[in-house]
Amino acid sequence: MEQTSLGFPPLTVTVFIILAVSALTIDLIAHRKDKPISLKKASLWSLFWLAIGLGFGGFLYLQHGAEIASLYLTGYALEEVLSVDNLFVIMAIFSWFKIPEGYRHRVLYWGIIGAIVFRAIFVAIGTSLLALGPWVEMVFAVVVFWTAVMMLRAKHDGEEIEDYSNHPANRLIRHIFPVYPKLVGHHFLLSAAEVKADLAKPENKGFVFHVKKNVRYATPLLLCVAVVELSDVMFAFDSVPAVIAVSREPLIVYSAMMFAVLGLRTLYFVLEALRGHLIHLEKAVVFLLFFVGFKLALNASDHLWHHGYEISAVASLGVVLGALAIGILASFVFPPKLTEE
């Protein structure tokens, strides 16, 4: 079913902005210290973000009715589920850069800020492109199908850890700043004086590093942030068309994606703790990508040939939640087999 702009009143936009900014401020204040986040704390914060997301859905229900609320909740759930694969990639990035647990929340914070900005750009571009005609929607369908196929193929490539030394974001930062190859607290950049002070510490005795005057040095933490940011941008090329398949209204698409993204920092620590158990969740992600691609293709073909078939907002929400539930349940019913040494 074709979605047109609903002309949301200023009240809805204001509530969205106030709710998002307030929740983000609370989370930032609560996680100022560089301490590892326990599974219990991460779970509680994930419930907090879930309540914020569902709360805005409840507001949409009261202000605009059940259909609008269903579109929002479908987009929210879809973005949350599709983000699981991106979080697993971030785990590999942290592992390769050897980022301590206490600093990971800080890296994720800047990663989320970047995700919020880039998704706003992509949503604006994506929803505008749809006005050019149904063939754009068909192109989006092909992109989503291709992503699903690549995920299926990747499952047979083994569990090799990717080398991020030649990652485009890593190389870009190295072209801009010389790199001091040691972490110095949670600093992303260091002055020459700060590098000299770190080299003077007893634990760095014997470590040879030439320091130039009036030069700022990047730390591995900045390299890690850059790689995370670019990885998320690449992920957004797939997730934005997927959520646009649910609705063409920019506010629904962006609010659904934003509230889902805001909860990803704490969800990361939950998934990190449960990674070895949720072995079938990726299958749910692949299935949903194929479902979204089919929905996009169905919408586009209806615009072209007027066959009259469509997938309702309520049905889409049921499929997304059902796939998520089955993926989680299957992971516990059919746990990973223990390999014998």
N, C-alpha and C positions, 0 to 999 in steps of 0.2 A: 504493500500500500504506500502510495507516494505521500511523503510528509512535506508539509509546507511550513513556512515560518509562522509561529503562533503569536508573535508579537508580545512576548512576556512583559508584564508591567514592571515598572521600576521596583516595586516591592519585592518581587521574586529575585531580581538581579541583586538587589541590596542584601537580602537575606543570604544568598549564595556567597557573596563576597565577605560579609561579616562572619559567617560561620566558618569559612575556609581560613581566613586570616587569623581568627581567634584561636581555632584549634591548632593551627601551625605554630602560633606564638606560645601556646601552652606547652606543646611538645618540645619546642626549642628550649624553653626555660627549664623544663624538667630533665633535659639531657645535656646540660652544659658541661658536665664533668666527663673526662675520658675514662669511663669505667665500662667493662663488659656488661652487656644486658643479659640477664638470666632468662631462661625459657618461661618462667612464671611471669616475670615482669613484661616480657615481650608479648605474651599471650594476653595479659590484661590491657596493654596498650593497643593491641590489635582489636580487642573488643571495644575499646574506646573509639577507635577510628571507624569500626563497623557501625557503632551507634550513631556517629556523626553522619555517615553516608546514608543509613536508613532513615535518620531523622529528617534529612533534606528530602528523601523520597516521600516521607509522610507529609511534609509541608506541601510538596507538589500535588499529592493526592487531595489534600484539603482545598488547595487553591485552584487546581486545574483538572481534577478528576482522575479516575482509575487508569485510563489509557495512557495518559502522560506519565503517571507514576510508574506504570509497567515498562514503558519505553526506557525511562531513566534507570530503573532497577536492572533491566536486562543489560543495558550498556555497562552499568557499574559492575555487575557480576561477571560479564564477559571480559572486561578489562582486567579485573582481579585475577581471573583464571589464566588468561593469556600471559599475564605478567610473571607467572610462576617460572616459565622457561627462561625469561630474562634474569630473574633472581638467581637461578642456577648458574648462569653465565657469570654473574657478578661474584658468586662464590669462587669460581675458578680464577677470576681476576685477582681477588683478594689473596688467594693462595699463591699465585705466581709472584705477586709483589711482596708477599710475606708481611701483610698489614696486620698488626696486632688487633685483637678483638676490641680493645678499648677505643681504637681510632676508627673503627668501621662505621659507627653511627655517624661520625662527622663527615666521612666520605659520602655516605648515603644521603646525608642532608643536602649537600651541594648537588649530588646527582638528582635528587628529587626536585630541587629548584630548577635545574636545567630541564628536567622532564616537563615541568609545569609550563615553562616558557615555550619550549619547542612544540609541545602538543597544542598550545594555543595557536601557534603559527600554522601547524599542519591541519588542524580542524578548520581554520578559516579558509585555507587553500582548498582542502578537500571538499567542504560543503559548497564552496563557490564553483569548483569544477563540475559538480553534479548538475549545475544549471546549464551546462553546455550540451547535455543530452544523455540518453540512456547508455550510449557506448562508453562513456566514462565509468559508469557503474560496472559495466562488463569488464573493463580493464581492471578495476578494483577487485573484481571476483577472481580474475586470473592471478593477480598478485597474491591474494590470500591462498588460493589453491597451490600456487608455487611454493609458498612458505610451508604449507602442510606437507607437501611432497619432500621438500628438503629436510624437514624434521624426521620424516620416516626414513629417509636415506641415511641421515646422520646416526641413527640408532645402530647401524651396522658398521660404523667406522671405529668402534672401540672407545675406550675411555681415556685416550691420550690427552694430556693437558696441553692446551694451546700455548705457543710461545708468543708473548706479547711484546717482545723486544723490538719487533719490526711493525708493530701496530701503527697505523697512520697517526693516531692521536699522540702516541709516545714519541714518534719521530718529529711531530710538529712542535711539541714542547721543547724537545732537545735542540731544535733549530732556533728557538726563541731565547732559551735560558741554558746556561751550562748546568749540569746536574751534580749535586753533592749526593753520593750514593748511600747516604745513611739517613735514617729517620731521626729527627731532632724534635721530640715532643710531637705536637699536632700541627707543626708549621708546614705550610705549603711552599713558602719562599723564605730564603735566608739571606741576610746581608753578609758581606765579606767578614765583618767583625764577628757575627754570630757563628760563621763557619770556623773561624780561628779559635773562638771560645770553645767550640765543641771538640776541635782537634786537640786542645790543651788538656782535655779530661784524661785521667789515668787509663781508662778503658780503651782509649784510642791511641795509646802509645805504640809507635811503630807503624801506624797507618799513614801512608804518604799521600798527600793531596796538595796540589799547588793552588794557592788562593790568589786571585787577582783583585786589585783594589777597585772599589766603586762598582762592583759587579754583584748582581743578585743571583742566587742559585736556587734552582728548583730541587725539591726533595722527591723521593719516591712516592710520597703521598700525593703530590700534585700530578705526577705521571699517572697514578692510579685513578684519580678523579677524572682526568682527561679521557682515559680509556673507557671508564664507566659511562661518561657523558656520551661519547660517540657510539658506544654499543647501544645505549638507550635510544639515540636518534635513529639508528638502523632498525631497532625494534619497533619504533613508532610508525615506520613506513608500512608495517604489517598491521599493527593494532588499531591505528586510526581508521583505515578502510573497514576493518572488522566492526568497530563500534558505529561507524557511519551506516553500516548495513541495517542497524536497528532504527535509526532516525536521522533525518536530514537537518533537524533543528539544531543549530550550533550550540545553544545553551544546554540542551539535553546532553548532547555528545560531550561537550567540554566538562560540564559539571560531573557527569558520570565518570569520565576519565580522571578528573582531578581528585575527586574524593577517593577513588580507588588507588591512585598513585600516592596520595598523602599517607596512606596506611601501609605502603610497601616497606618502609624502613623497619618498622617493628615486625612486619610479617616475614622479612628476611631472616631474622633471628629465630623465628618459629620454624621456618622451613629448613634452616641450617641444622637445627637440632633434630628434625624429623626426616632429614633428607634420605637416610638409609631405609626409612620405612615407607615413604610415599612413592614407591617404585612404579605404580601404574597411573600416577597423576598426569604424567606427560602424554599418555595415551588419550586421556580426556581432552588435553589441550589440542592434540592433533585432530581428534574427532570434531571438536568445536570449530577449528579452522575450516575443515571441509564443510561443516554445516553453514558457517557464515558465507563461505564462497558460493555455496548452493543458493542461499537466500539472496545474495547480491545478484547472481545470475538470473534467478527467478524474477526478481523485481525488474531487472533490465529487460528481460524478454517480454514481460507483461507490458512494459511501455512501448516495446517495438511491435509486438504482434497481438496484444490485447487478449491473452488467453484467459485472464480472470483468476488465475491461481495466485495465492499469497500465503504467507506465514504470519499469523497475527502476533501482536506484541506479547500476549499472554502465553501463546504456544512457544515463542522464542525464549521467554523467561523460564518456562518449564524445561526446555531442552538444556539450557545453560546450567541451571541448578541441578538437573538430573544427571548430567554428565559429570559435574563436579562431585556430586554425592557418590556416584558409582565408582569414580576414580579413587576416591578416598577409601571407600569401603573395600574395594577390591585389593587395595594395598595392604589392608590388615587381614582380610580373609585369605589372600594368597601372598603371604610374606616372601621376601627374597630367600632363595635357597642358600644355605651355608655351605661354602666351598671347603672341602677338606684339604688340609695342608699336606 
